[in-house]
Amino acid sequence: MNELPEKTCSIERLVTVPADVERVLNGEKTATRRNGVYAYPEEIMVLDGKEFKIEKLYKQTLGEMTDEDAKQEGFASLEEYKQSILALHPKMPWLPTMSVWVHEFSPVAK
């Protein structure tokens, strides 16, 4: 396994936008992309009292993203996801070569 870098932020900051929290709780969002590592596989994220386990962590460029990836993020299409990200980060250019860390997660069965 590749060695993972040190975290750049904490798991509590992984999903913070209220609409995204809602998407996770509704099962519509099963991944989030960040410019750094916020959580490692097996870690538990708690949202609104519900637990979600980080399943996978890997790098991807924005240019590699597909509509399927956007659906994991809770959006209907890549274009919809892109517009949402650019609205959140107005000064950020959408560069196909830009690398992001993909954090995939699933609900913890109780």
C-alpha positions in Angstrom: 0.0 0.0 0.0 1.2 3.5 -0.7 2.1 5.5 2.3 -0.4 8.2 3.0 0.7 11.8 3.8 0.0 13.5 7.1 -3.4 15.0 7.5 -3.8 18.6 6.5 -7.1 18.9 8.4 -9.2 16.9 10.9 -12.1 14.5 10.0 -14.5 16.9 11.7 -13.9 19.4 8.8 -14.4 16.8 6.1 -18.1 17.5 5.4 -19.3 20.9 6.8 -21.5 22.6 4.2 -25.1 22.1 5.5 -26.4 20.9 2.1 -23.6 18.3 1.9 -24.3 17.1 5.4 -27.9 16.6 4.4 -26.8 14.7 1.2 -24.7 12.4 3.4 -27.5 11.8 5.9 -29.9 11.1 3.0 -27.5 8.6 1.4 -27.0 10.8 -1.7 -23.4 11.6 -1.0 -20.8 8.8 -0.4 -17.6 10.7 -1.2 -16.0 14.1 -0.8 -13.0 15.6 -2.5 -10.5 17.8 -0.7 -7.2 19.4 -1.6 -5.7 17.6 1.4 -6.1 14.5 3.6 -8.8 15.0 6.2 -9.3 11.3 7.2 -7.8 7.9 6.8 -9.5 4.6 6.0 -11.3 3.1 9.0 -11.7 6.4 10.7 -15.2 7.4 11.8 -16.9 10.6 10.8 -19.9 11.7 12.9 -22.6 13.8 11.3 -25.8 14.7 13.3 -25.1 11.8 15.6 -24.8 9.2 12.8 -21.5 7.4 12.1 -19.8 7.0 8.7 -16.7 5.0 8.1 -14.0 6.2 5.7 -13.7 3.3 3.3 -11.1 4.6 0.7 -8.7 7.4 0.3 -7.0 8.1 -3.0 -5.8 10.9 -5.3 -7.6 11.9 -8.5 -7.3 14.9 -10.8 -10.3 17.1 -11.6 -9.8 16.0 -15.3 -10.3 12.4 -14.3 -13.6 13.0 -12.7 -16.7 11.5 -14.3 -20.5 12.0 -14.0 -20.4 8.9 -11.8 -17.9 10.6 -9.5 -20.1 13.6 -9.3 -23.1 11.4 -8.3 -20.9 10.1 -5.4 -20.7 13.7 -4.4 -24.5 14.0 -4.5 -24.8 15.8 -7.8 -26.6 14.9 -11.0 -23.7 15.6 -13.2 -20.1 16.6 -13.3 -21.1 20.1 -14.6 -23.5 20.5 -11.7 -20.7 19.5 -9.2 -18.2 21.8 -10.9 -20.6 24.8 -10.7 -21.2 24.1 -7.0 -17.4 23.9 -6.2 -16.7 27.1 -8.1 -19.6 28.9 -6.3 -18.0 27.8 -3.0 -14.5 28.8 -4.0 -15.0 31.8 -6.4 -11.3 32.4 -6.9 -10.4 28.8 -7.6 -9.8 27.9 -11.3 -11.1 24.5 -12.4 -7.9 22.9 -13.6 -8.0 19.4 -15.1 -4.5 18.7 -13.8 -5.3 19.7 -10.2 -5.1 16.8 -7.8 -7.6 16.2 -5.0 -7.9 13.6 -2.3 -11.1 11.5 -2.6 -12.5 10.3 0.7 -15.2 7.6 0.2 -17.4 6.7 3.1 -20.4 4.6 4.1 -22.8 4.5 7.0 -21.8 2.4 10.0 -24.5 -0.2 10.7 -25.6 -0.2 14.3 
